[in-house]
Amino acid sequence: MLESFPFPPPNPEIWRNSLAAFQFILAVLGVACIAALIRRLWTPVRKLDLLAWFAIGGVCVAAKTLAHRVDGNTHDTLNFVSFLLTISAVAFVMTLLRLCSDDDHPRLRVGVVCLISVAGWSVIHLEATSSRIPAARTNCRNMQLNVDYALRDHAKAFGELPPAVTQDGGPPRSWRVELLPFLESGKLRERYVDSLSWDAPANLEFAQRDMQVFFCPNNRNPKDDQGRRFADYLAVTGTGSVFDDAIRPIFARVPDGSSNTILLIESSGQQVVWTEPRDADIGVLPIEVNANGPRPGASNGIASSYHGHGFNAMFAGGNARYLSSQIDRDVLLALLTANGGESVPPDF
């Protein structure tokens, strides 16, 4: 029996250790900031304090940017960094007010403490609300939207979507390669050797290119052993799909409704090199989400992502949605077909 690996794969131990160290450093910085603020409230104010709090704010901004990369899914770290940033901002304003007014103002100090408490609670509440759509997931969806815009520009220019695989007498080419001129990468397209296959040595450097528009920032296994980048967003192909040759010219007016028909699907676990002429064929791949795979980082299902509990999908109507990994199989199949005549619930 072949070995099966879960998807998404668990975080490596070095990643967990790095996260723990990062959070410990943030905790130390937080305690130091709060202690410094309380101490400065009851000591003579200095102009140098403005520079110190400004520098701390800069460190917090840098830490928040790093937190998006290190801990972009849980948002616990992001919440704490935002709170520290609020403390530094309030301390900066407080110092400025004390420099411009009488320093011996107990009411001002008490007011500042209350302001810090309210501001801190507000920031954490705001972050907790916005964490329903984690940053990496939103960035991923924005990448799909950019690809969708390029596909629509292609349709305006040629009257239809590009074929999933272009075959004009030479080796087959992926639609992602053909779409490059519509992604402001026309000069890059000229460097692809059409007379050779996508995996030919002459096209290796091309496949190693970091075309971010095709990649999800959450993918922890973005390359193969040759350094070629995997595409996270695949076209839905096969008989009855939007990329079916009979449907491509009318993709925005598909029989099942453009807002209920998936055009691009997040399928990181398929590990398709972005120049490879292969996509999510509804007649070949199991209609499953985050299914186990034959190796770490791979998934046999048609949909898979590193977001944990679902995947992003781009619809023919131009609407992007995050779909749950618990979506009913029949509903998912109905969304993948363009002319099946199935009905789908409005809250899918």
C-alpha positions in Angstrom: 0.0 0.0 0.0 1.3 3.4 -1.0 2.2 5.8 1.8 -0.2 8.8 2.2 0.7 12.2 3.6 -1.7 14.8 5.1 -2.2 18.1 3.4 -1.4 20.8 4.3 1.8 19.3 5.8 2.5 20.2 9.5 4.9 23.1 10.1 8.5 22.0 10.5 10.0 22.1 14.0 12.5 24.9 13.0 9.5 27.0 12.0 7.8 26.4 15.4 11.0 27.2 17.3 11.4 30.4 15.3 7.9 31.5 16.0 8.4 30.8 19.8 11.6 32.9 19.8 9.9 35.7 17.9 7.0 35.8 20.3 9.4 35.8 23.3 11.3 38.8 21.9 8.0 40.6 21.4 6.9 39.9 25.0 10.2 41.3 26.3 9.8 44.4 24.1 6.2 44.8 25.3 7.1 44.6 29.0 10.0 47.1 28.4 7.7 49.6 26.6 5.0 49.5 29.2 7.5 49.9 32.1 9.2 52.7 30.3 6.0 54.5 29.6 4.8 54.3 33.3 8.2 55.4 34.5 8.4 58.4 32.1 4.9 59.6 33.3 6.3 60.5 36.7 9.8 61.7 35.7 10.9 65.0 34.0 10.2 65.0 30.3 13.1 65.3 27.8 13.2 66.1 24.1 15.2 62.9 23.6 12.1 60.9 24.6 10.4 61.9 21.3 13.1 60.3 19.3 13.1 57.2 21.5 9.3 56.6 21.1 9.5 57.3 17.4 12.3 54.7 17.1 10.2 52.2 19.1 7.3 52.8 16.8 9.5 52.1 13.8 10.6 48.8 15.4 7.0 47.9 15.9 6.1 48.6 12.3 9.0 46.4 11.2 7.9 43.7 13.6 4.4 43.8 12.3 5.7 43.4 8.7 7.7 40.4 9.9 4.8 39.0 11.9 2.7 38.8 8.7 5.4 36.4 7.4 6.1 34.5 10.5 2.6 34.2 12.1 0.2 35.4 9.3 -2.5 32.8 10.1 -3.1 33.1 13.8 -3.1 36.8 14.2 -2.1 36.5 17.9 1.3 38.0 17.2 -0.2 40.7 15.0 -2.6 41.8 17.7 0.2 42.1 20.2 2.5 44.1 17.8 -0.4 46.4 17.1 -0.9 47.0 20.8 2.8 47.9 21.1 2.5 50.2 18.2 -0.4 52.0 19.9 1.6 52.4 23.1 4.5 54.0 21.3 2.2 56.3 19.4 0.4 57.4 22.5 3.7 57.8 24.4 5.0 60.0 21.6 1.9 62.3 21.7 2.0 62.4 25.5 5.6 63.4 25.4 4.9 66.1 22.9 2.0 67.5 25.0 4.2 67.5 28.1 6.9 69.4 26.3 4.4 72.0 25.1 2.7 72.5 28.4 3.2 72.5 32.2 4.9 69.2 33.0 3.3 69.0 36.5 -0.1 67.9 35.3 -1.4 64.8 37.2 -4.7 64.9 35.3 -2.8 64.7 32.0 -0.9 61.7 33.2 -4.1 59.9 34.4 -5.8 60.8 31.1 -2.9 59.4 29.2 -3.1 56.1 31.1 -6.8 55.9 30.4 -6.2 56.7 26.7 -3.7 53.9 26.4 -6.1 51.4 27.9 -8.9 52.5 25.6 -6.7 52.7 22.5 -5.1 49.3 23.2 -8.5 47.6 23.6 -9.7 49.3 20.4 -6.7 48.1 18.4 -7.0 44.5 19.7 -10.8 44.5 19.0 -10.2 45.8 15.5 -7.5 43.2 14.8 -9.7 40.4 16.2 -12.5 41.5 13.9 -10.3 41.8 10.8 -8.6 38.4 11.6 -11.6 36.7 10.0 -9.8 37.3 6.8 -6.1 36.6 7.5 -3.6 38.7 5.7 -2.0 35.9 3.7 -5.4 34.7 2.5 -6.3 38.2 1.4 -3.1 38.6 -0.5 -3.7 35.2 -2.1 -7.2 36.3 -3.3 -5.7 39.6 -4.6 -3.3 37.5 -6.8 -6.2 35.6 -8.2 -8.0 38.8 -9.0 -5.0 40.1 -10.9 -5.0 36.9 -13.0 -8.7 37.3 -13.6 -8.2 40.9 -14.8 -5.6 39.6 -17.3 -7.9 36.8 -18.5 -10.6 39.4 -19.1 -8.3 41.6 -21.0 -7.4 38.6 -23.2 -11.1 37.9 -23.8 -11.6 41.5 -24.8 -8.7 41.3 -27.3 -9.5 37.9 -28.7 -13.2 37.4 -27.9 -12.6 34.4 -25.6 -10.5 33.0 -22.9 -7.1 31.6 -23.9 -7.1 27.8 -24.3 -5.8 26.0 -21.3 -3.2 24.4 -23.6 -2.0 26.1 -26.7 -0.9 23.7 -29.5 0.1 25.3 -32.8 2.3 22.7 -34.3 4.9 22.8 -31.5 5.1 21.5 -28.0 2.0 22.4 -25.8 2.2 25.6 -23.8 0.3 26.6 -20.7 -2.2 29.5 -20.7 -0.1 31.1 -18.0 2.7 31.5 -20.4 0.4 32.9 -23.1 -1.1 35.3 -20.6 2.2 37.1 -19.8 1.7 40.0 -22.2 -1.6 40.8 -20.4 0.3 40.8 -17.1 2.7 43.5 -18.3 5.4 40.8 -18.9 5.5 40.8 -22.7 9.3 40.9 -22.8 9.5 37.9 -20.4 7.2 36.0 -22.8 9.7 36.5 -25.6 12.3 34.6 -23.6 10.2 31.4 -23.6 11.4 29.0 -26.3 8.2 27.9 -28.0 9.9 25.2 -30.1 10.9 23.3 -27.0 8.8 21.7 -24.3 8.1 23.5 -21.0 10.6 21.2 -19.1 13.4 21.5 -21.6 16.7 22.7 -20.1 16.5 25.9 -22.3 13.2 26.8 -20.5 14.4 25.9 -17.0 15.5 29.4 -16.0 12.1 30.7 -17.3 10.3 28.2 -15.0 12.4 29.4 -12.1 11.1 33.0 -12.5 9.2 34.4 -9.6 5.9 35.4 -11.2 4.2 36.3 -7.9 0.8 36.7 -9.5 0.5 32.9 -9.8 1.7 32.2 -6.3 0.1 32.1 -2.9 2.3 33.7 -0.2 1.3 31.0 2.3 2.8 28.1 0.2 5.6 26.6 2.3 6.7 24.2 -0.5 6.8 26.6 -3.5 9.5 24.9 -5.6 10.5 21.5 -7.0 13.9 20.0 -6.7 15.0 22.0 -9.8 14.0 25.3 -8.3 10.9 25.7 -10.6 8.0 27.6 -9.0 4.7 25.9 -8.6 1.5 27.7 -9.6 -1.1 27.8 -6.8 -4.0 28.9 -9.1 -5.1 26.4 -11.7 -7.7 26.8 -14.5 -10.7 24.5 -14.1 -10.5 22.4 -17.2 -12.2 19.3 -18.7 -15.5 18.7 -20.4 -18.2 21.1 -19.2 -15.7 23.4 -17.5 -15.2 27.1 -18.2 -12.1 26.4 -20.2 -13.9 23.8 -22.4 -13.4 24.9 -26.0 -17.2 25.2 -26.5 -17.6 27.4 -23.4 -14.5 29.7 -23.5 -16.1 32.2 -25.9 -19.1 32.7 -23.5 -17.4 32.3 -20.2 -19.0 35.4 -18.8 -22.5 34.1 -19.8 -22.2 30.4 -18.9 -25.5 28.5 -18.6 -25.0 27.7 -14.9 -24.5 31.4 -14.1 -21.1 33.1 -14.1 -21.2 33.9 -10.3 -21.8 30.2 -9.6 -19.0 28.8 -11.9 -15.4 28.5 -10.8 -12.8 29.8 -13.3 -9.6 29.5 -11.2 -9.2 27.3 -8.2 -6.5 27.2 -5.5 -4.8 23.9 -5.9 -1.3 24.2 -4.3 -1.1 20.5 -3.6 -1.1 19.6 -7.3 2.4 21.1 -7.4 2.1 22.2 -11.1 5.1 24.2 -12.3 3.7 27.5 -13.5 4.9 26.9 -17.1 3.6 23.3 -17.2 0.6 22.8 -19.5 -1.5 21.0 -16.8 -4.4 22.3 -14.7 -7.4 21.1 -12.6 -9.2 18.7 -14.8 -12.6 17.9 -13.4 -12.7 14.6 -15.2 -9.4 13.4 -13.8 -8.9 14.8 -10.3 -11.0 13.7 -7.3 -13.5 16.3 -6.2 -12.0 16.7 -2.8 -10.4 19.5 -0.7 -7.0 19.1 1.0 -7.0 15.4 0.3 -3.9 13.4 1.4 -1.1 13.1 -1.2 1.6 10.7 -2.2 4.4 12.9 -0.8 4.8 15.8 1.7 3.3 19.0 0.2 1.2 17.1 -2.4 -2.6 16.6 -2.4 -4.6 14.4 -4.7 -7.7 16.6 -4.6 -8.8 19.2 -7.0 -8.7 22.0 -4.4 -5.9 22.5 -1.8 -4.4 25.4 0.1 -2.1 26.3 3.0 -4.8 28.4 4.6 -5.9 25.5 6.8 -9.7 25.5 6.5 -10.5 26.3 2.9 -9.3 27.6 -0.4 -9.7 30.6 -2.6 -11.7 30.4 -5.8 -12.2 32.9 -8.7 -15.5 32.7 -10.4 -16.4 33.5 -14.1 -18.4 36.5 -13.0 -15.3 38.2 -11.5 -16.2 37.4 -7.9 -13.6 35.8 -5.6 -14.7 33.7 -2.6 -13.1 31.7 0.1 -14.7 28.3 0.3 -14.7 26.0 3.3 -12.8 22.8 3.1 -16.0 21.2 4.4 -18.0 22.2 1.3 -20.3 19.4 0.1 -18.8 17.4 -2.7 -21.9 17.7 -4.9 -22.0 21.5 -4.4 -18.3 21.8 -5.3 -18.8 19.7 -8.4 -21.7 21.9 -9.4 -19.5 25.0 -9.0 -16.8 23.5 -11.2 -19.1 22.8 -14.1 -20.4 25.5 -16.4 -23.4 23.8 -18.0 -24.4 21.0 -15.7 -27.7 22.6 -14.8 -27.2 21.9 -11.1 -28.6 24.3 -8.5 -26.4 25.4 -5.6 -27.4 26.9 -2.3 -26.9 30.7 -2.0 -24.7 30.2 1.1 -22.2 27.8 -0.4 
